[in-house]
Amino acid sequence: MKRSTHPVIGVGTLNLDARARELVNEVLLNNRLSYGPMSRKLEADFAKVHGCRFAVLSNSGTSALQIALQTLKELHGWNDGDEVLVPAVTFVATANIVLHNNLTPVFVDVESDMYGIDPDLMERAITSKTRAVIPVHLFGMPCNMERIQEIARAHDLKIVEDSAETMFASHKGRPVGSLGDIGCFSTYVAHILVTGVGGLSTTNNPDYAVCMRSLLNHGRDSIYLSIDDDADLESEELKMVVARRFRFIRRGHSFRVTEMEAALGVAALESADNMISRRRFNAGYLTRELSRFEDRLQLPTIRPGCEHSFMMYPIVVRDEAKHDLVNFLEQRGVETRDMLPLVNQPVYADMVKEDDFPVAKWINNNGFYVGCHQDLSTVDLSYMVGLFERYYRSSKSGTSPQKQSSALVLMVGESDVDIEDLTENLPKELFDKIVAFDMSGQSKAAHALKNAGVEVLESGSESPLEVLAGGTLDLPYENLVFFPVTGQFDQFDISRVLLTLERGYDMVIASRFIMSGRREGKKPGRYRSVGNRFFNFLASVIFEGNITDGLSPFRAIKKSRLKDIHLKNSDLPGLYQLSIQALKRDWRVAEIPTRELVEMDWAQYARAFASLPGVFGVLLSEVARGGK
């Protein structure tokens, strides 16, 4: 199956706001790209937020780790070959920087529920050559730092916090990055604070800060690390700086970053609270909705006394390999990533065996993550949840309880629709029956559906709703979803409509007029929605309800409710009548946002205007009949 045409729901996001553009333009206007005032501001602000005296800006999280470990090795006199404890689940950079510093990584298995380095196993791995531990705060969740700090103190170990995936989160009231000797962060694309490229090292030790600044700048003498360092100096001071500013005292690197990346970081930091709040909201939504599958899926757990910043949303399939589920999600537009497998990487094959780390092996085989970033809407989240529902509904050992029978009713008109794409992406596993109504008589789309194995019925002048409500045709299924095959509506919302109906509603309407719903297209028609909104407003006021899109043809309804309905109109007036009668009978009605593609021409305007008398007549008729 090819990947769907549904927009990809990615694991990360980049959305540069007006403030970011303003600060980047400020950098350009100042004609300053090398380390300067914007970089210093980002360092100061970031250090303050994370409870540290110093922050050192570099060009990546990997660079931040490299200079952190190199600084500790140099200042504390470690020998080549000394050992550093590294968790068995993390990005490869954590282990690589140990090797690049001529030290020996000693891998330690991780916790099965929160994925941090296991403190008990860590303590058992300590030898006379162990010098440091690198706890990795994965996915936004701090490690068990209280226990790690206790062990490190007892064995005189240094702590480098790999916090590339966790910012703005605390452990027992203290921010990550301030819990060890040095904390290391990443601002790479798809991370929490995004600058494109970049990293930050935080510390409270001034000697560490000076050394790291030197190392990222080729090992230069710290007397001159910026073009500002020789400004406004007295004669003797200037002579000293000039004599030393091209002196290199250690083997360093070119890990510098520009003022433009720093400007993006400053802007992002200003809105960090809202960003983290939305990530936590999105993660909470996923946890709440996916909890029905907890016998199949291990969802994220928040450590007591800690905050989770949810760089991503990790999931482990409990008792089976993840591949079928991952492929199902990917083919339908949801991007996934493995949960950072390390000890099974070919590059480490001569150093470590995956079988020695049973928890890591389980996570490698069964774990993946999806996005929960701030730019995901509830529509995106609902779509993801619906895919899990679809997957487990179609599973032979499905988790979901027995559902009422369901039928998908395709309403086919004269339109140029890609039937192959439509049928390939229909959620067939959710329905007991798929049937098509040919609304125009022998349309090409209906013929293509028939060739694809879909039963096609002719409805004549009546709409499918009229046919079913009037008893002319009986479909023995309780949940009925009506979808217009016109190329206007998003077929990926079919599952969302049905799954919402199954949560106890009598009718669900795919609305174009609630938040996240919209009409779009090259020529959407500026005034097309005015009539819809006007008549929906009147219905809501007169019949004391709350409905935004009572004329939408894309909806689902309980068959048992249809028997009480008497529709005397077809097309838009009939839909409006159904919506009003639902209000008058106090049905439980839900609306979910949907997208409609609209390409208006004069014929469509004429059809819309022609329906107005019928819609108005329905309103008057329902008012005259009384009731709520």
NUVO-516394 format. One record per residue (C-alpha): x negated, y negated, z. Coordinates in steps of 0.001 Angstrom, whole numbers, plus 500000, padded with zeros to 6 digits. Example, Ala and Ser with C-alpha at 12.3 -4.5 7.8 and 13.67 -1.06 7.14 Angstrom:
<kolnus>
487700504500507800;486330501060507140;
</kolnus>
This chain:
<kolnus>
500000500000500000;498641496574499069;498479493812501638;501751491941501875;502330488461500536;503420487320503994;501061484583505258;498213486134507216;498501485689510978;494835485252511778;492877485925514938;491544482359515008;492455478885513869;491075475534512839;493304472478512788;491344469238512802;493478466441514196;493274462692513714;490992462308516742;488454464762515286;488417462875511993;488040459583513829;484973460770515763;483331462357512719;483819459092510828;482281457263513778;479210459472513444;478964458758509726;479424455015510229;476639455045512842;474350456763510315;473144459163512996;473107462939512501;470312464122514803;470820464653518537;472334461458519885;475166459871521870;477912462210520629;475881465292521546;475065463874524965;478733463107525590;479785466642524668;477110468096526949;478090465889529876;481827466432529489;481498470175528970;479186470577531967;481617468652534173;484602470765533119;482638473923533904;481280472791537256;477624472420536245;475045469640536317;473653470336532867;474799471584529484;472433472113526558;473867471980523054;472516474370520415;473607475709517051;475327478941518175;476332481048521127;473613483498520144;471038480712520289;472365479685523696;471808483245524936;468374483478523315;466990480358524961;468647481198528295;466954484571528551;463687483240527124;463687480495529742;464155482955532595;461466485244531240;458971482393530897;459635480591534170;459825483768536287;456949485599534656;458760488683533391;456813491207531361;457611492611527959;459676495750528394;461378494612531585;465050495581531716;468257493604531341;471652495161532044;474142494761529183;477769495972529017;478529498773526568;481337496722525013;480319493311523677;479290491579520472;475905492737519166;474307489361519900;474289490143523636;471999493120523108;470044491631520206;468783488648522181;467376491018524809;465404492795522099;464336489497520495;462836488530523864;460825491779523938;462898493039526842;464780496322527163;468586496404527136;470066498946529559;473676499622528623;476337499979531307;479892501206530773;482806498815531329;486056498671533275;488868500505531537;491472497820532206;489702494426532055;486715495423529892;484005493680531956;480796495418532998;481575497971535739;479816496693538916;479466500148540470;477825501574537362;475729498436537067;474288498956540526;473393502565539715;471540501438536583;469138499125538460;465468500178538526;462236498572539664;461956496991536223;465431495410536154;465235491631536009;468681490393534984;472254491248534123;474371489720531371;478035490031532363;480216489274529345;483551487555529921;485384489262527075;488530488044525291;489009485179527777;488903487256530998;486160486635533614;484220489642534874;484252490750538501;481698488086539332;482133488285543098;480840491855543116;478230491170540408;476833488220542368;476629490360545501;474666493071543696;472400490535541965;471493488898545273;470719492249546863;468356493225544031;466952489774543172;468449489760539679;469140486742537524;472592486344535979;473213485080532454;476946484725531841;477824485503528237;480943483382528083;481163483018524314;484793484166524426;485867482509527673;486117478812528450;488264476772530850;488894479797533084;488050480201536746;487057483049539014;488021482588542668;488314478840542057;484977478409540256;484679477943536485;482985480507534291;479512479316533352;478820478169536907;478828481635538487;475334482724537445;471973481124536779;472861480150533212;476158480318531333;476320480605527555;479231479567525326;480030479597521617;481915477025519562;481897479041516355;484938479154514068;487777481263515546;486531480711519093;488284478611521730;486545475244521340;485674475050517647;482928472934516080;482200475183513078;478818476208514448;477494475565517920;476721476850521373;476251475496524882;474166476663527836;475208475475531294;473135475481534466;472594473699537764;468818474182537605;466982471178536076;463892473256535224;466036475671533228;467702472776531395;464355471189530434;462933474474529210;466013475338527149;465987471907525477;462372472461524543;462944475960523204;465787474949520887;463563472174519510;460590474270518349;459092474367521864;458345470639521777;456974468837524818;460020467698526774;458725464133526873;460087463705523334;463117465746522290;465165462987520654;464437459891518580;465870457929521493;463086459090523825;460616456413522657;463105453544522560;462730450488524841;459543451783526494;456853449618527983;453464449622526262;451761452233528447;454788454524528490;455095454261524725;451444455187524283;451950458307526403;455005459389524439;453307458736521090;450355460849522175;452590463785523152;455653463630520928;454239465998518347;452893468472520909;454428471959521212;453918473815524463;455899477046523891;457060479241521032;460416477756520276;463089477766517615;464985475439515327;468354475756517079;469454472125516782;472923470986515784;474163467717514291;476216464884515718;479125465859513466;479582469201515210;479305467423518534;482038464990517453;484365467900516694;483575469321520126;484310466042521913;487682465790520168;488578469397520900;487590469020524550;490017466113524941;492963468349524037;491667471513525704;494349471636528397;497180471754525871;495322474277523752;494695476673526646;498265476243527890;499625477273524492;497281480266524272;498493481453527669;502107480917526648;501595482930523457;499846485722525321;502653485806527865;505199486078525059;503344489022523517;502978490767526869;506640490306527708;507855491550524323;505345494385523918;505819495687527468;508454498107526142;505561499997524531;503352500175527630;503476503956527597;501699503733524227;499713500498524512;497457499055527190;498107495319527274;495839492646528820;495563492489532605;494587489351534520;492120489905537337;493448488792540745;492140485352541616;491183484608538018;492472482718535010;492585484098531472;491893481756528549;492993484298525886;490592483716523058;492402486695521578;494931489318522631;493289492734523203;495287495966522895;494191499558523447;496269502412522081;496339504768525034;496325508294523670;495716508125519949;493396506563517414;494261503025516427;493752503317512681;497332503959511546;498706501103513644;495926498726512610;496448499490508919;500209499040509327;499652495567510802;496988494551508285;499093495568505292;501868493343506597;499807490230507124;498577490536510728;494818490272510990;493099492556513518;489555493034514824;487881495890516661;487278495245520355;483552494623519860;482111498148519593;478414498195520510;477042501573521544;478220503220518313;476471500725516039;473964502267513591;471295499744514563;471200501211518104;471391504879517100;467850505574518304;468438503829521635;471826504937522936;474493507632522576;478146506630522556;479161509805524403;477294508557527482;479859505738527794;483322507310527877;485268504096528517;483429502246525761;484015505165523400;487742505100524173;487871501363523506;485844501756520305;488267504360518971;491512502899520283;491029499184520885;491694496168518691;492862492616519104;495242490210517403;495484486447517559;497311484440520219;495831481037519414;497576477709519795;498638477359516163;500807480477516207;504508479700516408;507127481808518143;508149482895514638;504656484321514096;504708486024517478;508187487424516901;507077488741513524;504124490543515138;506329492060517827;508762493192515141;505967495033513359;505119496978516515;508820497825516847;508942498968513241;505797501059513616;506940502889516712;510484503211515404;509148505101512397;506816507226514544;507970510781515083;507221510387518760;508586506831518838;508724504951522084;511937503064521378;515192504394522784;517870505646520413;519366502713518530;522736502222516903;522910503054513220;521955500264510842;522469499366507200;520803496747505044;523141495096502557;521305493439499681;523350490757497921;522004490574494390;522585487688492026;521154486483488741;517601485556489702;514037486334488805;512970488435491792;509989490770492003;511941493907492913;508805496029493246;507410493660495876;510807493466497575;511329497224497862;507732497854498892;507995495458501824;511514496233503029;511533497614506603;513058500913505445;512160502667508680;514628500451510585;517675501310508489;519761504429507993;521094503072504716;520138500432502148;522833499399499706;522970496602497130;525993494593496008;525810493270492454;527359489825492851;527180488841489192;527850492095487392;524993494057485832;522211491685486850;518648492645485991;517706492697489679;520555495092490475;519475497358487636;515873497352488935;517079498199492432;519126501085491067;516042502393489289;514182502116492610;516715504476494213;518938501925495926;522699502521495716;524233499581493835;527902498613494234;529881495957492383;531729493513494612;533571491620491898;534851488264493074;534635489239496745;531561488861498889;530205491952500710;531442490436503963;534965490205502567;534801493758501266;533658495152504586;535914492980506737;538923493815504585;538317497540504773;538006497995500996;534702499737501615;533570501428504788;529904501604505765;529669503860508848;526897501817510474;527210499476513437;524399497026512671;524789495344509294;522159492989507880;523100490889504838;520150489671502775;520473487545499598;518177488856496866;517754485479495222;514090484764495825;515089482060498282;514757483875501612;511816485576503297;512225489354503246;509822489628506169;512510488115508388;514851491073507800;513330493051510644;513478490039512975;517180489567512265;517994493223512937;515834493516516044;517439490391517484;520908491822516804;519923495010518642;519132493038521783;522814492666522538;524077490007520140;527240490166518061;525848488131515199;522437486747514244;522002483957511719;518733483194509933;518750479419510338;516960476914508182;517673474078510580;516187475054513943;512569474583514966;510192476510512684;512970477039510156;512761474950507007;513546474436503373;510615474015501071;509704474111497409;508484471904494611;511929470296494347;513725471140497597;516448468513497207;516251465772499796;519974465642500456;520906469277500057;520973469920503803;523181466962504704;526464468768504089;525316471869505974;524256469888509004;527435467796508970;529812470771508910;527745472705511472;527869469690513764;531645469426513412;532110473148514135;529894472966517215;531728469938518613;535275471017517825;534902474630518935;532502473959521828;529660476034520491;526107475610519321;525452476592515758;523011474984513337;523410476991510141;526923478364509874;526687478475506073;523588480671505898;524224483856503867;521268485627505558;522655487105508764;523428490283510697;526661491293512396;528097494145514415;530531496144512288;532838496530515286;533235492745515301;534123492572511603;537377494431512144;538714491416514067;537858489005511263;540170487971508441;538233486167505742;540346484321503198;537476482664501418;534362483785499599;530874482379499234;530014479380501486;533538478761502830;533763482402503903;530451482180505744;531610479016507464;534882480676508447;533032483661509903;530790481348511948;533764479378513311;535679482521514224;532601483768516057;532602480561518102;536325480807518820;535966484421520003;532964483670522232;530679486071520422;527083486228521474;525469484491518510;521719484056518055;519873482019515477;516307482688514414;514294480355512202;513737481308508595;512195479708505536;514203479061502386;512495478317499079;514600475793497215;514202474675493613;517108472286493052;518620471448489679;521844469680488756;523762472953488436;522923473792492062;523951470327493199;527220470793491340;527808474157493013;527087472661496435;529521469788495858;532141472184494478;532069474144497742;532812471098499898;536616471186499541;536682474878500448;534447474375503484;536521471414504643;539684473441504100;538317476214506318;537612473700509059;541134472275508922;542665475742508781;540756476957511831;541647473802513759;545316474317512896;545203477938514024;544124476768517453;541936478580519878;538707477381521385;
</kolnus>
